[in-house]
Amino acid sequence: MTLITAVFTGFIFFHSCLNADASDGESIALLNIINRFFNSMGIPLEFSNFIVRKLAHFSEFGVLAVLLTVTFYSYGNFPLKKTPQILFVCLFCACIDETIQIFTPGRASLVTDIWVDFCGSVTALILTSIVIAIIEKHKRNKLLKSAAD
């Protein structure tokens, strides 16, 4: 899990290194896929490039938080005990991500993107912690049941 988390963090930073044209090209390609999907379902929604870019930030850092949470859990640490560390790493990575963009041609570094990244991290951490708590409760109940038998 540690290696997967590190590789995904590299994926985030790689996308920060893409120049404005390449980054915008990826966003527009994804935007077209999303809009075609909703149109094919008969749903009259039209997402904008701005929304897709913010959802990408939110999602990338949500995935990072899930990976960090599962990594800590795989080492025997219950996520709630490691919440400050997980959120610190996510926030630190968001700051690095935006700092990289200062030096990337045509890109801008935005404090608002750090907030979007962090919101994605917090949301995913909460959801992942709930899932892990349910799994732990199920394990305890199963263990108690087998002990009673």
Chimera marker file (.cmm) of the C-alpha trace (Angstrom):
<marker_set name="trace">
<marker id="1" x="0.000" y="0.000" z="0.000" r="1" g="1" b="0" radius="0.5"/>
<marker id="2" x="2.890" y="2.336" z="0.728" r="1" g="1" b="0" radius="0.5"/>
<marker id="3" x="4.238" y="1.901" z="-2.801" r="1" g="1" b="0" radius="0.5"/>
<marker id="4" x="0.810" y="2.417" z="-4.377" r="1" g="1" b="0" radius="0.5"/>
<marker id="5" x="0.343" y="5.590" z="-2.314" r="1" g="1" b="0" radius="0.5"/>
<marker id="6" x="3.772" y="6.889" z="-3.358" r="1" g="1" b="0" radius="0.5"/>
<marker id="7" x="3.098" y="6.140" z="-7.037" r="1" g="1" b="0" radius="0.5"/>
<marker id="8" x="-0.262" y="7.898" z="-6.883" r="1" g="1" b="0" radius="0.5"/>
<marker id="9" x="1.345" y="10.922" z="-5.237" r="1" g="1" b="0" radius="0.5"/>
<marker id="10" x="3.787" y="10.952" z="-8.146" r="1" g="1" b="0" radius="0.5"/>
<marker id="11" x="0.791" y="10.836" z="-10.513" r="1" g="1" b="0" radius="0.5"/>
<marker id="12" x="-0.607" y="13.970" z="-8.858" r="1" g="1" b="0" radius="0.5"/>
<marker id="13" x="2.711" y="15.787" z="-9.109" r="1" g="1" b="0" radius="0.5"/>
<marker id="14" x="3.172" y="14.648" z="-12.727" r="1" g="1" b="0" radius="0.5"/>
<marker id="15" x="-0.113" y="16.316" z="-13.649" r="1" g="1" b="0" radius="0.5"/>
<marker id="16" x="1.088" y="19.510" z="-11.972" r="1" g="1" b="0" radius="0.5"/>
<marker id="17" x="4.078" y="19.494" z="-14.321" r="1" g="1" b="0" radius="0.5"/>
<marker id="18" x="1.913" y="19.434" z="-17.455" r="1" g="1" b="0" radius="0.5"/>
<marker id="19" x="1.927" y="22.770" z="-19.260" r="1" g="1" b="0" radius="0.5"/>
<marker id="20" x="-1.327" y="24.671" z="-19.644" r="1" g="1" b="0" radius="0.5"/>
<marker id="21" x="-2.140" y="23.292" z="-23.108" r="1" g="1" b="0" radius="0.5"/>
<marker id="22" x="-1.589" y="19.654" z="-22.111" r="1" g="1" b="0" radius="0.5"/>
<marker id="23" x="-3.529" y="20.043" z="-18.866" r="1" g="1" b="0" radius="0.5"/>
<marker id="24" x="-6.390" y="21.820" z="-20.601" r="1" g="1" b="0" radius="0.5"/>
<marker id="25" x="-6.436" y="19.131" z="-23.298" r="1" g="1" b="0" radius="0.5"/>
<marker id="26" x="-6.890" y="16.415" z="-20.670" r="1" g="1" b="0" radius="0.5"/>
<marker id="27" x="-9.654" y="18.400" z="-18.975" r="1" g="1" b="0" radius="0.5"/>
<marker id="28" x="-11.521" y="19.045" z="-22.225" r="1" g="1" b="0" radius="0.5"/>
<marker id="29" x="-11.271" y="15.376" z="-23.236" r="1" g="1" b="0" radius="0.5"/>
<marker id="30" x="-12.733" y="14.342" z="-19.875" r="1" g="1" b="0" radius="0.5"/>
<marker id="31" x="-15.360" y="17.087" z="-20.112" r="1" g="1" b="0" radius="0.5"/>
<marker id="32" x="-16.519" y="15.742" z="-23.481" r="1" g="1" b="0" radius="0.5"/>
<marker id="33" x="-16.765" y="12.191" z="-22.108" r="1" g="1" b="0" radius="0.5"/>
<marker id="34" x="-18.788" y="13.330" z="-19.074" r="1" g="1" b="0" radius="0.5"/>
<marker id="35" x="-21.157" y="15.521" z="-21.091" r="1" g="1" b="0" radius="0.5"/>
<marker id="36" x="-21.698" y="12.776" z="-23.718" r="1" g="1" b="0" radius="0.5"/>
<marker id="37" x="-22.438" y="10.275" z="-20.953" r="1" g="1" b="0" radius="0.5"/>
<marker id="38" x="-25.122" y="12.459" z="-19.373" r="1" g="1" b="0" radius="0.5"/>
<marker id="39" x="-26.605" y="13.341" z="-22.762" r="1" g="1" b="0" radius="0.5"/>
<marker id="40" x="-26.780" y="9.648" z="-23.708" r="1" g="1" b="0" radius="0.5"/>
<marker id="41" x="-28.679" y="8.998" z="-20.474" r="1" g="1" b="0" radius="0.5"/>
<marker id="42" x="-31.159" y="11.735" z="-21.350" r="1" g="1" b="0" radius="0.5"/>
<marker id="43" x="-29.975" y="13.934" z="-18.500" r="1" g="1" b="0" radius="0.5"/>
<marker id="44" x="-29.774" y="17.565" z="-19.610" r="1" g="1" b="0" radius="0.5"/>
<marker id="45" x="-26.563" y="18.434" z="-17.759" r="1" g="1" b="0" radius="0.5"/>
<marker id="46" x="-23.649" y="20.342" z="-19.220" r="1" g="1" b="0" radius="0.5"/>
<marker id="47" x="-20.525" y="20.501" z="-17.085" r="1" g="1" b="0" radius="0.5"/>
<marker id="48" x="-18.006" y="23.276" z="-17.639" r="1" g="1" b="0" radius="0.5"/>
<marker id="49" x="-14.249" y="22.907" z="-17.887" r="1" g="1" b="0" radius="0.5"/>
<marker id="50" x="-13.969" y="24.801" z="-14.587" r="1" g="1" b="0" radius="0.5"/>
<marker id="51" x="-16.169" y="22.246" z="-12.790" r="1" g="1" b="0" radius="0.5"/>
<marker id="52" x="-14.267" y="19.303" z="-14.287" r="1" g="1" b="0" radius="0.5"/>
<marker id="53" x="-10.933" y="20.789" z="-13.192" r="1" g="1" b="0" radius="0.5"/>
<marker id="54" x="-12.169" y="21.349" z="-9.622" r="1" g="1" b="0" radius="0.5"/>
<marker id="55" x="-13.693" y="17.854" z="-9.497" r="1" g="1" b="0" radius="0.5"/>
<marker id="56" x="-10.325" y="16.486" z="-10.642" r="1" g="1" b="0" radius="0.5"/>
<marker id="57" x="-8.590" y="18.245" z="-7.744" r="1" g="1" b="0" radius="0.5"/>
<marker id="58" x="-11.225" y="17.037" z="-5.288" r="1" g="1" b="0" radius="0.5"/>
<marker id="59" x="-11.067" y="13.462" z="-6.618" r="1" g="1" b="0" radius="0.5"/>
<marker id="60" x="-7.277" y="13.176" z="-6.819" r="1" g="1" b="0" radius="0.5"/>
<marker id="61" x="-6.844" y="14.225" z="-3.232" r="1" g="1" b="0" radius="0.5"/>
<marker id="62" x="-9.797" y="12.108" z="-2.166" r="1" g="1" b="0" radius="0.5"/>
<marker id="63" x="-8.037" y="9.078" z="-3.626" r="1" g="1" b="0" radius="0.5"/>
<marker id="64" x="-4.804" y="10.138" z="-1.917" r="1" g="1" b="0" radius="0.5"/>
<marker id="65" x="-6.614" y="10.282" z="1.446" r="1" g="1" b="0" radius="0.5"/>
<marker id="66" x="-8.150" y="6.841" z="0.863" r="1" g="1" b="0" radius="0.5"/>
<marker id="67" x="-4.748" y="5.393" z="-0.001" r="1" g="1" b="0" radius="0.5"/>
<marker id="68" x="-3.097" y="6.993" z="3.018" r="1" g="1" b="0" radius="0.5"/>
<marker id="69" x="-5.892" y="5.797" z="5.302" r="1" g="1" b="0" radius="0.5"/>
<marker id="70" x="-5.681" y="2.237" z="3.998" r="1" g="1" b="0" radius="0.5"/>
<marker id="71" x="-1.875" y="2.353" z="4.209" r="1" g="1" b="0" radius="0.5"/>
<marker id="72" x="-1.982" y="3.351" z="7.871" r="1" g="1" b="0" radius="0.5"/>
<marker id="73" x="-4.683" y="0.734" z="8.489" r="1" g="1" b="0" radius="0.5"/>
<marker id="74" x="-2.551" y="-1.962" z="6.811" r="1" g="1" b="0" radius="0.5"/>
<marker id="75" x="0.167" y="-1.215" z="9.371" r="1" g="1" b="0" radius="0.5"/>
<marker id="76" x="-2.337" y="-1.828" z="12.170" r="1" g="1" b="0" radius="0.5"/>
<marker id="77" x="-3.241" y="1.788" z="12.861" r="1" g="1" b="0" radius="0.5"/>
<marker id="78" x="-6.906" y="2.660" z="13.166" r="1" g="1" b="0" radius="0.5"/>
<marker id="79" x="-7.502" y="5.714" z="10.916" r="1" g="1" b="0" radius="0.5"/>
<marker id="80" x="-9.078" y="7.900" z="13.592" r="1" g="1" b="0" radius="0.5"/>
<marker id="81" x="-5.851" y="7.706" z="15.591" r="1" g="1" b="0" radius="0.5"/>
<marker id="82" x="-3.863" y="8.843" z="12.539" r="1" g="1" b="0" radius="0.5"/>
<marker id="83" x="-6.270" y="11.518" z="11.262" r="1" g="1" b="0" radius="0.5"/>
<marker id="84" x="-3.896" y="14.438" z="11.956" r="1" g="1" b="0" radius="0.5"/>
<marker id="85" x="-1.027" y="12.714" z="10.149" r="1" g="1" b="0" radius="0.5"/>
<marker id="86" x="-3.187" y="11.759" z="7.169" r="1" g="1" b="0" radius="0.5"/>
<marker id="87" x="-4.611" y="15.259" z="6.833" r="1" g="1" b="0" radius="0.5"/>
<marker id="88" x="-1.172" y="16.832" z="7.242" r="1" g="1" b="0" radius="0.5"/>
<marker id="89" x="0.262" y="14.693" z="4.417" r="1" g="1" b="0" radius="0.5"/>
<marker id="90" x="-2.708" y="15.551" z="2.181" r="1" g="1" b="0" radius="0.5"/>
<marker id="91" x="-2.389" y="19.269" z="2.906" r="1" g="1" b="0" radius="0.5"/>
<marker id="92" x="1.377" y="19.179" z="2.436" r="1" g="1" b="0" radius="0.5"/>
<marker id="93" x="0.959" y="17.414" z="-0.925" r="1" g="1" b="0" radius="0.5"/>
<marker id="94" x="-1.658" y="19.989" z="-1.974" r="1" g="1" b="0" radius="0.5"/>
<marker id="95" x="0.792" y="22.785" z="-1.174" r="1" g="1" b="0" radius="0.5"/>
<marker id="96" x="3.571" y="21.039" z="-3.124" r="1" g="1" b="0" radius="0.5"/>
<marker id="97" x="1.146" y="20.466" z="-6.012" r="1" g="1" b="0" radius="0.5"/>
<marker id="98" x="0.332" y="24.165" z="-6.256" r="1" g="1" b="0" radius="0.5"/>
<marker id="99" x="3.979" y="25.152" z="-5.775" r="1" g="1" b="0" radius="0.5"/>
<marker id="100" x="4.985" y="22.976" z="-8.741" r="1" g="1" b="0" radius="0.5"/>
<marker id="101" x="2.428" y="24.832" z="-10.854" r="1" g="1" b="0" radius="0.5"/>
<marker id="102" x="4.186" y="28.152" z="-10.154" r="1" g="1" b="0" radius="0.5"/>
<marker id="103" x="7.082" y="26.861" z="-12.258" r="1" g="1" b="0" radius="0.5"/>
<marker id="104" x="4.975" y="25.171" z="-14.959" r="1" g="1" b="0" radius="0.5"/>
<marker id="105" x="4.476" y="27.163" z="-18.189" r="1" g="1" b="0" radius="0.5"/>
<marker id="106" x="1.012" y="28.657" z="-18.461" r="1" g="1" b="0" radius="0.5"/>
<marker id="107" x="-0.176" y="27.292" z="-15.120" r="1" g="1" b="0" radius="0.5"/>
<marker id="108" x="-1.195" y="29.218" z="-12.017" r="1" g="1" b="0" radius="0.5"/>
<marker id="109" x="-0.915" y="28.399" z="-8.354" r="1" g="1" b="0" radius="0.5"/>
<marker id="110" x="-4.237" y="28.930" z="-6.588" r="1" g="1" b="0" radius="0.5"/>
<marker id="111" x="-4.948" y="28.886" z="-2.874" r="1" g="1" b="0" radius="0.5"/>
<marker id="112" x="-8.531" y="27.926" z="-3.733" r="1" g="1" b="0" radius="0.5"/>
<marker id="113" x="-7.232" y="24.716" z="-5.314" r="1" g="1" b="0" radius="0.5"/>
<marker id="114" x="-5.506" y="23.839" z="-2.026" r="1" g="1" b="0" radius="0.5"/>
<marker id="115" x="-8.885" y="24.251" z="-0.311" r="1" g="1" b="0" radius="0.5"/>
<marker id="116" x="-10.595" y="22.037" z="-2.914" r="1" g="1" b="0" radius="0.5"/>
<marker id="117" x="-7.825" y="19.436" z="-2.533" r="1" g="1" b="0" radius="0.5"/>
<marker id="118" x="-8.146" y="19.485" z="1.240" r="1" g="1" b="0" radius="0.5"/>
<marker id="119" x="-11.951" y="19.195" z="1.109" r="1" g="1" b="0" radius="0.5"/>
<marker id="120" x="-11.566" y="16.122" z="-1.096" r="1" g="1" b="0" radius="0.5"/>
<marker id="121" x="-9.104" y="14.679" z="1.410" r="1" g="1" b="0" radius="0.5"/>
<marker id="122" x="-11.357" y="15.309" z="4.414" r="1" g="1" b="0" radius="0.5"/>
<marker id="123" x="-14.436" y="13.898" z="2.672" r="1" g="1" b="0" radius="0.5"/>
<marker id="124" x="-12.624" y="10.734" z="1.602" r="1" g="1" b="0" radius="0.5"/>
<marker id="125" x="-10.997" y="10.288" z="5.006" r="1" g="1" b="0" radius="0.5"/>
<marker id="126" x="-14.385" y="10.458" z="6.720" r="1" g="1" b="0" radius="0.5"/>
<marker id="127" x="-15.990" y="7.987" z="4.300" r="1" g="1" b="0" radius="0.5"/>
<marker id="128" x="-13.036" y="5.578" z="4.436" r="1" g="1" b="0" radius="0.5"/>
<marker id="129" x="-12.958" y="5.721" z="8.231" r="1" g="1" b="0" radius="0.5"/>
<marker id="130" x="-16.667" y="4.871" z="8.356" r="1" g="1" b="0" radius="0.5"/>
<marker id="131" x="-16.133" y="1.881" z="6.056" r="1" g="1" b="0" radius="0.5"/>
<marker id="132" x="-13.179" y="0.680" z="8.146" r="1" g="1" b="0" radius="0.5"/>
<marker id="133" x="-15.199" y="1.114" z="11.366" r="1" g="1" b="0" radius="0.5"/>
<marker id="134" x="-17.996" y="-1.020" z="9.872" r="1" g="1" b="0" radius="0.5"/>
<marker id="135" x="-15.451" y="-3.679" z="8.837" r="1" g="1" b="0" radius="0.5"/>
<marker id="136" x="-13.905" y="-3.658" z="12.315" r="1" g="1" b="0" radius="0.5"/>
<marker id="137" x="-17.333" y="-3.964" z="13.948" r="1" g="1" b="0" radius="0.5"/>
<marker id="138" x="-18.174" y="-6.875" z="11.650" r="1" g="1" b="0" radius="0.5"/>
<marker id="139" x="-14.858" y="-8.569" z="12.564" r="1" g="1" b="0" radius="0.5"/>
<marker id="140" x="-15.537" y="-8.103" z="16.293" r="1" g="1" b="0" radius="0.5"/>
<marker id="141" x="-19.055" y="-9.483" z="15.994" r="1" g="1" b="0" radius="0.5"/>
<marker id="142" x="-17.789" y="-12.466" z="14.021" r="1" g="1" b="0" radius="0.5"/>
<marker id="143" x="-15.033" y="-13.071" z="16.580" r="1" g="1" b="0" radius="0.5"/>
<marker id="144" x="-17.508" y="-12.833" z="19.484" r="1" g="1" b="0" radius="0.5"/>
<marker id="145" x="-19.890" y="-15.201" z="17.724" r="1" g="1" b="0" radius="0.5"/>
<marker id="146" x="-17.154" y="-17.755" z="17.045" r="1" g="1" b="0" radius="0.5"/>
<marker id="147" x="-15.958" y="-17.471" z="20.667" r="1" g="1" b="0" radius="0.5"/>
<marker id="148" x="-19.494" y="-18.099" z="21.890" r="1" g="1" b="0" radius="0.5"/>
<marker id="149" x="-19.786" y="-21.252" z="19.760" r="1" g="1" b="0" radius="0.5"/>
<link id1="1" id2="2" r="1" g="1" b="0" radius="0.2"/>
<link id1="2" id2="3" r="1" g="1" b="0" radius="0.2"/>
<link id1="3" id2="4" r="1" g="1" b="0" radius="0.2"/>
<link id1="4" id2="5" r="1" g="1" b="0" radius="0.2"/>
<link id1="5" id2="6" r="1" g="1" b="0" radius="0.2"/>
<link id1="6" id2="7" r="1" g="1" b="0" radius="0.2"/>
<link id1="7" id2="8" r="1" g="1" b="0" radius="0.2"/>
<link id1="8" id2="9" r="1" g="1" b="0" radius="0.2"/>
<link id1="9" id2="10" r="1" g="1" b="0" radius="0.2"/>
<link id1="10" id2="11" r="1" g="1" b="0" radius="0.2"/>
<link id1="11" id2="12" r="1" g="1" b="0" radius="0.2"/>
<link id1="12" id2="13" r="1" g="1" b="0" radius="0.2"/>
<link id1="13" id2="14" r="1" g="1" b="0" radius="0.2"/>
<link id1="14" id2="15" r="1" g="1" b="0" radius="0.2"/>
<link id1="15" id2="16" r="1" g="1" b="0" radius="0.2"/>
<link id1="16" id2="17" r="1" g="1" b="0" radius="0.2"/>
<link id1="17" id2="18" r="1" g="1" b="0" radius="0.2"/>
<link id1="18" id2="19" r="1" g="1" b="0" radius="0.2"/>
<link id1="19" id2="20" r="1" g="1" b="0" radius="0.2"/>
<link id1="20" id2="21" r="1" g="1" b="0" radius="0.2"/>
<link id1="21" id2="22" r="1" g="1" b="0" radius="0.2"/>
<link id1="22" id2="23" r="1" g="1" b="0" radius="0.2"/>
<link id1="23" id2="24" r="1" g="1" b="0" radius="0.2"/>
<link id1="24" id2="25" r="1" g="1" b="0" radius="0.2"/>
<link id1="25" id2="26" r="1" g="1" b="0" radius="0.2"/>
<link id1="26" id2="27" r="1" g="1" b="0" radius="0.2"/>
<link id1="27" id2="28" r="1" g="1" b="0" radius="0.2"/>
<link id1="28" id2="29" r="1" g="1" b="0" radius="0.2"/>
<link id1="29" id2="30" r="1" g="1" b="0" radius="0.2"/>
<link id1="30" id2="31" r="1" g="1" b="0" radius="0.2"/>
<link id1="31" id2="32" r="1" g="1" b="0" radius="0.2"/>
<link id1="32" id2="33" r="1" g="1" b="0" radius="0.2"/>
<link id1="33" id2="34" r="1" g="1" b="0" radius="0.2"/>
<link id1="34" id2="35" r="1" g="1" b="0" radius="0.2"/>
<link id1="35" id2="36" r="1" g="1" b="0" radius="0.2"/>
<link id1="36" id2="37" r="1" g="1" b="0" radius="0.2"/>
<link id1="37" id2="38" r="1" g="1" b="0" radius="0.2"/>
<link id1="38" id2="39" r="1" g="1" b="0" radius="0.2"/>
<link id1="39" id2="40" r="1" g="1" b="0" radius="0.2"/>
<link id1="40" id2="41" r="1" g="1" b="0" radius="0.2"/>
<link id1="41" id2="42" r="1" g="1" b="0" radius="0.2"/>
<link id1="42" id2="43" r="1" g="1" b="0" radius="0.2"/>
<link id1="43" id2="44" r="1" g="1" b="0" radius="0.2"/>
<link id1="44" id2="45" r="1" g="1" b="0" radius="0.2"/>
<link id1="45" id2="46" r="1" g="1" b="0" radius="0.2"/>
<link id1="46" id2="47" r="1" g="1" b="0" radius="0.2"/>
<link id1="47" id2="48" r="1" g="1" b="0" radius="0.2"/>
<link id1="48" id2="49" r="1" g="1" b="0" radius="0.2"/>
<link id1="49" id2="50" r="1" g="1" b="0" radius="0.2"/>
<link id1="50" id2="51" r="1" g="1" b="0" radius="0.2"/>
<link id1="51" id2="52" r="1" g="1" b="0" radius="0.2"/>
<link id1="52" id2="53" r="1" g="1" b="0" radius="0.2"/>
<link id1="53" id2="54" r="1" g="1" b="0" radius="0.2"/>
<link id1="54" id2="55" r="1" g="1" b="0" radius="0.2"/>
<link id1="55" id2="56" r="1" g="1" b="0" radius="0.2"/>
<link id1="56" id2="57" r="1" g="1" b="0" radius="0.2"/>
<link id1="57" id2="58" r="1" g="1" b="0" radius="0.2"/>
<link id1="58" id2="59" r="1" g="1" b="0" radius="0.2"/>
<link id1="59" id2="60" r="1" g="1" b="0" radius="0.2"/>
<link id1="60" id2="61" r="1" g="1" b="0" radius="0.2"/>
<link id1="61" id2="62" r="1" g="1" b="0" radius="0.2"/>
<link id1="62" id2="63" r="1" g="1" b="0" radius="0.2"/>
<link id1="63" id2="64" r="1" g="1" b="0" radius="0.2"/>
<link id1="64" id2="65" r="1" g="1" b="0" radius="0.2"/>
<link id1="65" id2="66" r="1" g="1" b="0" radius="0.2"/>
<link id1="66" id2="67" r="1" g="1" b="0" radius="0.2"/>
<link id1="67" id2="68" r="1" g="1" b="0" radius="0.2"/>
<link id1="68" id2="69" r="1" g="1" b="0" radius="0.2"/>
<link id1="69" id2="70" r="1" g="1" b="0" radius="0.2"/>
<link id1="70" id2="71" r="1" g="1" b="0" radius="0.2"/>
<link id1="71" id2="72" r="1" g="1" b="0" radius="0.2"/>
<link id1="72" id2="73" r="1" g="1" b="0" radius="0.2"/>
<link id1="73" id2="74" r="1" g="1" b="0" radius="0.2"/>
<link id1="74" id2="75" r="1" g="1" b="0" radius="0.2"/>
<link id1="75" id2="76" r="1" g="1" b="0" radius="0.2"/>
<link id1="76" id2="77" r="1" g="1" b="0" radius="0.2"/>
<link id1="77" id2="78" r="1" g="1" b="0" radius="0.2"/>
<link id1="78" id2="79" r="1" g="1" b="0" radius="0.2"/>
<link id1="79" id2="80" r="1" g="1" b="0" radius="0.2"/>
<link id1="80" id2="81" r="1" g="1" b="0" radius="0.2"/>
<link id1="81" id2="82" r="1" g="1" b="0" radius="0.2"/>
<link id1="82" id2="83" r="1" g="1" b="0" radius="0.2"/>
<link id1="83" id2="84" r="1" g="1" b="0" radius="0.2"/>
<link id1="84" id2="85" r="1" g="1" b="0" radius="0.2"/>
<link id1="85" id2="86" r="1" g="1" b="0" radius="0.2"/>
<link id1="86" id2="87" r="1" g="1" b="0" radius="0.2"/>
<link id1="87" id2="88" r="1" g="1" b="0" radius="0.2"/>
<link id1="88" id2="89" r="1" g="1" b="0" radius="0.2"/>
<link id1="89" id2="90" r="1" g="1" b="0" radius="0.2"/>
<link id1="90" id2="91" r="1" g="1" b="0" radius="0.2"/>
<link id1="91" id2="92" r="1" g="1" b="0" radius="0.2"/>
<link id1="92" id2="93" r="1" g="1" b="0" radius="0.2"/>
<link id1="93" id2="94" r="1" g="1" b="0" radius="0.2"/>
<link id1="94" id2="95" r="1" g="1" b="0" radius="0.2"/>
<link id1="95" id2="96" r="1" g="1" b="0" radius="0.2"/>
<link id1="96" id2="97" r="1" g="1" b="0" radius="0.2"/>
<link id1="97" id2="98" r="1" g="1" b="0" radius="0.2"/>
<link id1="98" id2="99" r="1" g="1" b="0" radius="0.2"/>
<link id1="99" id2="100" r="1" g="1" b="0" radius="0.2"/>
<link id1="100" id2="101" r="1" g="1" b="0" radius="0.2"/>
<link id1="101" id2="102" r="1" g="1" b="0" radius="0.2"/>
<link id1="102" id2="103" r="1" g="1" b="0" radius="0.2"/>
<link id1="103" id2="104" r="1" g="1" b="0" radius="0.2"/>
<link id1="104" id2="105" r="1" g="1" b="0" radius="0.2"/>
<link id1="105" id2="106" r="1" g="1" b="0" radius="0.2"/>
<link id1="106" id2="107" r="1" g="1" b="0" radius="0.2"/>
<link id1="107" id2="108" r="1" g="1" b="0" radius="0.2"/>
<link id1="108" id2="109" r="1" g="1" b="0" radius="0.2"/>
<link id1="109" id2="110" r="1" g="1" b="0" radius="0.2"/>
<link id1="110" id2="111" r="1" g="1" b="0" radius="0.2"/>
<link id1="111" id2="112" r="1" g="1" b="0" radius="0.2"/>
<link id1="112" id2="113" r="1" g="1" b="0" radius="0.2"/>
<link id1="113" id2="114" r="1" g="1" b="0" radius="0.2"/>
<link id1="114" id2="115" r="1" g="1" b="0" radius="0.2"/>
<link id1="115" id2="116" r="1" g="1" b="0" radius="0.2"/>
<link id1="116" id2="117" r="1" g="1" b="0" radius="0.2"/>
<link id1="117" id2="118" r="1" g="1" b="0" radius="0.2"/>
<link id1="118" id2="119" r="1" g="1" b="0" radius="0.2"/>
<link id1="119" id2="120" r="1" g="1" b="0" radius="0.2"/>
<link id1="120" id2="121" r="1" g="1" b="0" radius="0.2"/>
<link id1="121" id2="122" r="1" g="1" b="0" radius="0.2"/>
<link id1="122" id2="123" r="1" g="1" b="0" radius="0.2"/>
<link id1="123" id2="124" r="1" g="1" b="0" radius="0.2"/>
<link id1="124" id2="125" r="1" g="1" b="0" radius="0.2"/>
<link id1="125" id2="126" r="1" g="1" b="0" radius="0.2"/>
<link id1="126" id2="127" r="1" g="1" b="0" radius="0.2"/>
<link id1="127" id2="128" r="1" g="1" b="0" radius="0.2"/>
<link id1="128" id2="129" r="1" g="1" b="0" radius="0.2"/>
<link id1="129" id2="130" r="1" g="1" b="0" radius="0.2"/>
<link id1="130" id2="131" r="1" g="1" b="0" radius="0.2"/>
<link id1="131" id2="132" r="1" g="1" b="0" radius="0.2"/>
<link id1="132" id2="133" r="1" g="1" b="0" radius="0.2"/>
<link id1="133" id2="134" r="1" g="1" b="0" radius="0.2"/>
<link id1="134" id2="135" r="1" g="1" b="0" radius="0.2"/>
<link id1="135" id2="136" r="1" g="1" b="0" radius="0.2"/>
<link id1="136" id2="137" r="1" g="1" b="0" radius="0.2"/>
<link id1="137" id2="138" r="1" g="1" b="0" radius="0.2"/>
<link id1="138" id2="139" r="1" g="1" b="0" radius="0.2"/>
<link id1="139" id2="140" r="1" g="1" b="0" radius="0.2"/>
<link id1="140" id2="141" r="1" g="1" b="0" radius="0.2"/>
<link id1="141" id2="142" r="1" g="1" b="0" radius="0.2"/>
<link id1="142" id2="143" r="1" g="1" b="0" radius="0.2"/>
<link id1="143" id2="144" r="1" g="1" b="0" radius="0.2"/>
<link id1="144" id2="145" r="1" g="1" b="0" radius="0.2"/>
<link id1="145" id2="146" r="1" g="1" b="0" radius="0.2"/>
<link id1="146" id2="147" r="1" g="1" b="0" radius="0.2"/>
<link id1="147" id2="148" r="1" g="1" b="0" radius="0.2"/>
<link id1="148" id2="149" r="1" g="1" b="0" radius="0.2"/>
</marker_set>
